[in-house]
């Protein structure tokens, strides 16, 4: 079959082009302008639909958010929404009675303050996270276009550049931390640095001088707006923006200096330098005000957290897809857990092609080398961005899993480093500047080069990250359902929350079953009922102490009778509380006093014969009050005596109905100690523990299998000293104190603390219950 001439591509294009140019000039201009702006509107919407289930913009869909970090963010909003305005940026429902600020739950203070005035008009179940995602994608494309348009040869190539800047995988991979999708703030900062003219000196005197100072300060006003808005969204983003702003301050301050070669001296324009310093103050002040409004400065809040060096930026981050499904072209190399998320900055094959092509063009073509002036203007960012890079790479630098360097931070740097523990994020401004620079080099090249290479980059990028796009849509796919509760679907939960004056969870560790916690806490905060714990971005040490006291009280059989008590995992309970235990949707609870709801009694699900004691393990439910907060791999006793209870009747052994049992314990201590182990009041053996974890196998009495519970007691034999001077003491690092109460804190620090209870503690990692190994069969002799 032969196509008619008018349908052949060349002829068709020629006919359409001739008809277009036959139109009146005003009509042609209107069509071009309309098509251009139509594409500017459609492009971000298509990008949003490519990476998100579009149902997330329905503000009444809550179920998809009650999971992982999203649950923390949306619960922070819901709790704060139901608090009076007198609490300002704080709520006391999550982690009661101390509560949390909007920043400590990452609840987006900017949108929270925007929507709370309308809380009486909003639906009962309302979330703005989905709307925020759409807002961020639109703003990202807008600032990408604004940033690249002055350097593009035309409006169509500017749209292509904006799409390229909006197609970075790391933008959408951060959706679990919704406020960190606001990477348009980085593009806004680069726009101010690159495209906005520096402020000039004011003129005149009096009122005219003041008006001129503001009138000539367009860039200063831009920085004021940017740093305030960023400070209302996320402190990490503020740190990145501060690096760009710092580079701009360096440019203006040191730009007022030059060397007079004829007289061989440094010449400085002091007026410009003083003006630069003064203009730096308002943006800095507004950034601090924004942090205060969001709740960064709260009594008891820990400024940092562990993990610096674990959440770092891998040196292969720009070209390592990390997961096989995240790239259709390049091979993925697995990274450490922290690096694979916080350090994820894969460019995508299309943008890698762009960067490589830009380097080749800059080296080989004179047209591309005209971008030298653009690159030279970026020099003031060298120092701030180099600092960002060093912090991001951290003290543990890796390249494709191999250590480049690894060292211990000095003690003085560990606390400041903990503030920026998720350091891998800090290279985002460098990544965006890399793409912007590559686009500018391309746009300075020949028109035919642009016409071929830019579409090729966009097509290659779309093909390469199609798998990432599908994965991100799947992550938000629950938004397509109006179902809200998955683990607690029964209507009795609403009745129980209504009957109670609060909800207490045990253990007070959200991560042991975050979906269960989020679903019940949404109900509680919607009724302005307090809950005893919360997962916060920075834990409050006062609240931690309250939670520990509450868990110790439970172990003594003391709970708030007017509260709904919920077990995040099956946990043994004191004997006086067992008659009150009930079960709903498979969840163990103690209903509030006065509840007449008919509920079934709890039933143990089979327990594993190996009990672990990490912070997410069920073993932490079996400890008495002489244990400290569990660590990731085990738990320390708080002194020379500690107990635990294992409901042995409900343990599922590898060998059915064993007649005898042995108990193998993995444990260690801070110093060499002898530990006596007693089971049900009978000594079963001793363990010699050292700071190195060891396995210790002890036989259990036959009576252990006949009881309901295995009561295990550890007794560490204390060393005795004839002279008090021989008692070892805990080394105390000298610390300088300042501010209110400095004298009292310094006096307390000088007190010599004997190495007693904590030093004699042991760390329990796991316990394995199993029948003794059968003896090996004797070898049969031939003949």
Residue, then its C-alpha position, 0 to 999 in steps of 0.5 A: x500500500x502506497x500513502x497518498x502524497x498529502x499523507x507522506x511526512x515531508x509533504x504533510x509537514x510542508x502543507x501544515x507549515x504553509x497553512x500556518x504561515x498563511x494565517x494572519x500574524x496575530x492569529x499565528x502569535x496567539x496559537x504559538x503563545x497558547x500552545x506554549x503556555x498550554x504545554x507549560x501547564x500540561x507538562x507538570x501535570x503529566x509528570x505528577x500523573x507519571x509518578x503518583x496515583x492521582x487519587x492522592x489529591x483527594x483530601x479525604x483519602x487517609x488510608x494510604x498515608x497511615x504507613x511508615x513516615x507518612x503516618x507520622x506526618x499526617x498524625x502530626x497535622x491531625x493532632x495539631x488541628x484539634x488543639x486550640x490556637x493557644x498552643x501555637x506550634x505545639x500539640x500535646x496529644x501525641x506523646x502526651x503529656x509532653x507532645x510534639x511540635x510541627x517540625x518534630x513530626x515533619x508535618x509541614x508547618x507551611x501548609x499546617x498554618x495555611x489550613x488550620x484557620x479553616x479547620x471548622x470547614x474542612x472534612x472530619x478526615x482531611x489530609x493535605x499531603x497529596x495536594x502538597x505533592x501536586x503543588x511541589x511538582x508544579x512549583x518545581x517545573x515553574x522554577x525550573x523554567x524560570x531558572x533555565x529560560x534566560x539561557x535557552x535559545x527559545x521558549x521551546x528549548x526552555x520547556x525541554x530544559x524544565x522537563x529535564x530538571x523535573x525528571x530527576x529520580x531523586x525528586x520522586x523517590x523522596x515522596x516518603x518524606x513529603x516535605x523533602x519533595x520541595x526541591x523547587x526551593x533549590x531551583x528558586x535559590x539557584x535562580x536568585x543566585x544566577x539570574x537576579x541582578x545583585x543589589x545596588x547601593x541606596x541613594x539620597x537621604x532620609x526617607x528616600x534613602x530607606x525607599x531606595x534601599x528596599x527598591x534596590x534590594x530585589x535580590x535581598x527581598x527574594x532571599x528573605x522570602x526564600x529563606x522564610x518559606x524554606x524555614x517553614x518547610x524543612x530544616x535540611x532544605x534550609x541548610x542547603x538553601x543557606x549554602x547557596x545564599x552564603x555563596x551569594x553573600x560571598x560574591x557580593x562581599x568579596x566582589x567589592x574587593x580587587x587588587x590594584x596591580x599598578x600600586x600592588x595593593x588591595x582596593x575595597x569598596x567599603x560601602x558595598x561591603x557594609x551594604x552586603x553585610x547589612x543586607x544579609x541580616x534580614x534573610x538570616x533573621x527570617x530563617x530563624x523566625x521560621x524555625x521558631x514558628x515551626x517548632x525547632x526550639x523546644x525544651x527537651x528536644x534532642x538536637x541530633x540523632x545517631x546515624x551520621x556516616x550511615x546515611x551518607x552520599x555514595x560516590x557512585x550515587x549519580x550513576x548507580x540506580x541502586x535497585x534493578x527496577x529503577x533503571x532499564x539501561x544501567x546495572x544497579x549496585x546495592x548500597x547500605x540501607x541508609x545510603x540506598x535511601x538518603x544517598x540516592x541521587x541517580x541521575x537517570x541515563x538521559x541526564x547522564x547522557x546530557x552531562x557527558x555530551x555537555x563535557x564533550x561539546x565544551x571540549x570540542x566546539x567553540x560555540x559550547x565554550x561560550x558558556x565559560x562566562x556562565x561557569x565562571x560566575x558560579x565560582x562563589x559557590x565553590x566553597x559552600x558546595x565543597x563543604x556540602x559535599x564533604x558533609x554529605x560523603x561523611x567520615x565513611x565514603x564508599x564507591x560501589x560498596x568499597x570503602x574510599x575512606x572510613x574513620x572515627x569522628x573526633x568526640x567534639x564533632x559527633x554531636x554537631x554531626x548528629x544534627x545532620x545525620x541524614x547527610x546524603x541529602x546535602x548534595x542535592x544543590x550540587x546535582x541540580x547545578x550540574x544539570x543546569x550547567x550541562x543544559x547551558x552548555x548544550x544551549x550554547x551549542x549549534x541549533x541542530x545539536x540542540x534539536x537532536x540532543x535535547x529530545x534524545x535526552x528526554x526520551x532516554x530519561x523517560x525510557x530508563x526510569x519507567x520502572x521507577x515511575x511504576x514503583x512510585x505509583x504503586x507506593x501511592x496506589x492505596x489512595x485509589x481506595x476509600x478504605x481507611x483502616x486495614x488492621x483495625x476495621x471493626x467499628x468497636x474501635x471507635x466505641x472504645x476510643x470514645x469511652x476512653x480518656x486516652x490511648x496507651x500503647x505497649x511497648x512504647x515503640x511505634x515501629x513495632x507495629x506502626x500501622x496499628x499505631x497510626x490507625x488507632x492514633x488517627x481515631x484518638x487525635x480526631x477526638x482530641x484524646x492523648x496517646x502515650x507515645x509517638x515517633x518523632x524526627x527528634x525525640x524529646x528526652x522528657x517524653x522518653x523518661x515518661x514512656x519508660x516510667x509508664x512501661x515500668x508501671x505496667x510491669x508492676x500491674x499499674x495502668x490508667x483504668x480510664x485509658x484504652x491499653x493496646x499491645x503493639x505485639x503479644x506481650x506477657x502481662x502481670x497476673x493482676x491484669x490478665x483477667x481484663x485482657x481482651x482481643x479485637x481484630x487479633x490485637x490484644x487490649x485492655x478496655x477502659x473501665x466501664x466498657x460493656x463491649x463484648x470482646x473475646x479473650x486473648x489467644x497466644x499466637x505461636x511464639x518462635x523458639x528463638x526469642x530476640x531482644x532487638x528494639x523491634x523484636x517481641x522479646x522486648x515484651x517479655x522483660x521486667x523493669x530492670x532493663x534499659x531501652x532496647x538497642x537494634x540488636x539487644x537490650x542491656x540490663x540496668x544492674x546486676x539483677x534482671x528478669x524476663x518471662x517466656x510463656x513456654x506453653x505457647x512456644x512452637x519448637x522445631x521438634x514437636x513435644x520435646x521431653x528436655x530443653x536446653x537454653x542457648x543465650x547470646x550475651x555480653x557484658x561491659x567488663x568480665x563478669x560471672x552471671x548466675x542464671x536461675x529458671x523458676x527459682x532454680x539455678x541452672x548454671x553460670x556464664x562467664x561474659x566479656x565485652x565480646x558476645x558469646x553463646x552459652x548453653x544451659x540445661x533446663x530442668x524437666x519441670x520447665x516444660x510443665x509450667x505456663x511460664x519460664x521465669x528467667x533471672x540473671x544475677x551478676x556477681x559483684x566484685x568486692x573491694x577492701x578499700x573504697x579507693x580501689x572502686x573503679x569509676x566511670x571516666x568523665x569527659x570534661x565539658x564546658x557549660x554555659x547559660x542558665x544553670x551552668x554552675x549546677x550542671x558543672x557541679x553535677x558533672x564533677x561528681x565521681x560516679x562509681x561503676x556499679x549498676x550500669x557497669x555490671x549490666x549484661x546485654x542480652x541478644x537472643x535466647x534459643x530454646x531447643x531439645x539437646x542435640x541427639x548424640x552422633x551415631x557410632x560408625x558401624x565397623x565392616x565385617 
